[in-house]
Amino acid sequence: MANTSQRRAGILTMSIDSTNYDIVSDANYRLSTVSRESLTGLSGVQGYKEMPVTGMIKARIRDSGSISAQAFKDMTSVPVVMNLANGKSVSGNGMWNTQAVEVDPAEGTFDVQFEGKSVEESGVKS
């Protein structure tokens, strides 16, 4: 058995609504968090404001004869799970597709982006 304890990046798997897809590239995620913006005025720095930020999981998927690109447009309230090469898992439940599906037939690819209230990572080694 191969020792993959030093693997940090590369190979990953991704499932959307419990279906696995072939991932080509451009896999990214944003954990659910907050954004902060400094507040300043004529009297100086006055603090900051904090606003919620949606979690996001996205990737470029390889098209196949069994995939309906149209179906991605209608996906709302679905689980999305990305398993990373370093052993971490990134997941969100109740996610919705926020990107219009635009297929590149020359490469057989299209991009999907899902956002939701909660995207978390697990399997983080301390």
Steps between C-alpha positions, in 0.01 A plus 500: 500500500633844407587746774312823425571672832697778327237569230380858534314576176373356176257211475149566631150366475177695499138400534195716443167373629669160567624462139875492431633709211827510306683814608727663241639805680422827676372334817465760776311552821421782740407417857194665650632795691472875528653792316627800687521855376677774687288798601670835482379854534630851527607430858704189407458123511172417671499120490361255248179347375450129455273336243431130432653336192349195331707186472591391147622186323578511128677298232536439127326172416553268201183457299384153401205349323331423831515857639222751443652848514143631524449309826770706673298816441217358708714376792402659830526363853756231408798359693844564347811316623860543387763255629849647470836331440625606844226302675267790576136498401307816412123481509185706486136405535201678352717663231374664182660543158587866438667477160332477162619176339711579195635189326826501302438221244857517365634398842186327627497707820281736697533691827270463798486717810293421806444736791329453833471607861757252627817357343735329741820298486563186700790262541737783591807350669628689802 
